[in-house]
Amino acid sequence: MTSPDYRVLVVLLLSLTWPRVSWGYEIARTSTGALLSWPESCVYWTVIEQDIDNMDFDGAVEPTVDFEQFRSAVRASFLTWEDVDCSFLRFVETEPGHCIDVGFHLETSNANRIFVRETGWIDAEEPWRSSLDLAITSLFYSAQTGEIYDFDLEINGEFFELTTSEARPNSDLQNALTHEVGHVVGLEHSFAPDSTMFETAEPGELLK
């Protein structure tokens, strides 16, 4: 197995303004031009249940999102992509975890983790994070073949008011998660404003 490239895909940066053809989606490529794809149709994922005294955080943190509501939003987001006519992927939920580690390890077991980062979003050792980013999906894959090995999906609960109710949407979790799962599938951002893979979202948006 070749060593994986590290790739971070970010949603909710400032919009680009120059004209460009607006496709609904575009498959991501590696630095060598290989298309990203999963080697098998079943992709396993786990949500991380954050305890108030979780040692992965800098001190005690009260979760800002109800865990079951969060998990329901994740399920619905994966189901959206399963229901696409041309999709062969099936996303399989596993038991909740408690570790918010992001990374891929060749010699040990890995998990495709999804979690809300309640604190520590800004980290000098991880300079790709901005307070303006609602979510980040990290993909780990082979630069030569494009085979995806692992993903970790982080939601910014430190700088955004995350919501799960259409009656009071602010930064709607299912809206953001559906976009991020598009990156999990292997898609780049789109410049089509009505596309799920459009790179920005307005407060209260449910379009994605």
N, C-alpha and C positions, 0 to 999 in steps of 0.2 A: 504494500500500500504506500503510495506516495504521501509526502507530508502535505497537509492541507494548507491552502491559502487562507488567510483571515480576511473576511470581508464584512464590513458593517454597512447596513442599509438603513437610512434615516428618513423618517417621515416628518413633515411639518417644519421644513426650513422655509426661508423666504422664497417666494415665487421667482422664477426666471422670467425675463421680460422679452427676450428676442424671439422673433417668429420661428416656428418650427412645425413640421408636419405633425398632426395630432393623432397618433394611433391610440387605440384603447388600451393596448398593453404591448410590452416588448420583453422578450425573454432575456435575462441577464447573461452575460458572457464573462468568462475568466480573462485574465491578462493574455492568455494564449489564443483566445477566440472561441474556446469550447463553450457550448450552451450548458447552463446549469440545469440539473435534473436529479431527481431521486432515483436510486437504483432499483427500488421495489415500490409497489403500489401502496403498501401500508406504512404510514408514518405515525409513530407513537409520540405522545406528548403528555406532559404533566403540569398541572398548576401548582404553584408554591403557596402553601398556607403559612402566613407569617404570624408567628406568635409574638406577643408583646415584648417578650424577653429574648427574642431571637438574637443570638450572638453574632450573626452576620451583619447586624446593624450597629451603628455607633450609639449605643444606649438603647433604652426601652422606647419602642415606637408603637403607638396605637394605630392599627390598620384603619385607613380612611374609607375603605370599600368593603361592604359585606362580602364574605368569602363566597357564599353560595350564589349571590348575584353576579359576582365576578366570574365564577366558573360557568354560569349559564351563558354569559356574554361570550366567553371563549368558545363554548360548544357551538353556539349559533354562528359564530364567525367561521369556524371550520366547516360547518354544514353548508354555508353559502358557497364555498368553493367545491365541496363534494357534489353539489347540485348543478354545477356547470356541465352542459351537455358533453363537452369534449374532455372532461376530467376523468383520469383513471385512478386518481389518488383517493385513498381512504384514510382518514385520520382517526386514530384509536387512542382514547383517553386511558391513562394509567392512574394508579393511586397517587393522591397529592403528596408532594414532597415538602421539605423544610429548608433546603439549601438553595441560596440564590447565586451560586457560582455560575459565572459565564465563561465558557471555554470548551475546547475539545481536547481530549487526552487519548493518545494513540494506545497506550498500554493499559488503560483502565476503562471501566464502564462509564457510559455517558448517558445523559438524559436531555431531552428537548424541553427546556424549562420555560414557563411563562409566569411572570410575576410583576407585581407593582413594586417599584423601588420608592419607598416612602422617605428615604433620606440618603444622602451621599450621592445624589445624582451628578453633581459637579465633583470631579476627581482629577487631580493633576496627572495621575498615572493613566487616565482614560480620557484624553483631551478631545475625543470626538463628540462627547456629550455637551449639549447646550441647554440652558434653561428654557429655550424656545422649542425644544424637541419634545413632542408628546410621547413618542415611542421610538424604540430602536430595536431592529432585528439583526442579530449577528448570525451570519451563515458561515459554516466551515466546510470547505470543499477542496477537491483536487484541482489544481491549476491546469493540469494536463488534460483531464477527462471531463471536468465539470461535475463529477459525481458529488452530490451533497452528502456530507457525513452527519451533520448535526446543526441544530439551530437553538438559539436562546432569544427570547422576546421579553423586553423590559418596557414597562409602562411608567411614565413619569408622574408619580403621585405626590412629588414634593412641590412642584411648581404649577400643577394643574388641579382644578376641582373636577374629579372624575365622577361621572354619573352613569346610571343604568336605567333611568326612567325617561320615556319619551315625553312625559308631562313636564319634566324640568331638565331638559338636556343642556349641558354646558360643554364639557369635553366627554362626549359619549363614548363609553368603552367599546361597545360593539362596532361603532363606526370606525374607531381607530384600529381595533383588532382585526377587522375584516381587511383593511388595507395592509396591515402587517403580515397577515397570513398570505396575502399575495406575494410578498417577498419570500416567505417560507416556500411557496410553490416554485419560486425561481424567477419572479418577474421584476423588472425595473420600474421606475416611475414612468408615468404617462404625462403628456402635455395636454391631454384632452380634459377640460374642466369637469365633465360629467362622468369621467372614468373613476372606478374604484381605486385605481393606481395613481390618480392625480396626487401630486406631492404635498398639497396643503389642504387644510380644512378650516372652515369658519367656526367660531364658537356656536354650539347648538346644532351643528350639521349632523344629519342622519342619512345623507345621500349614499354613502359608501356601503 
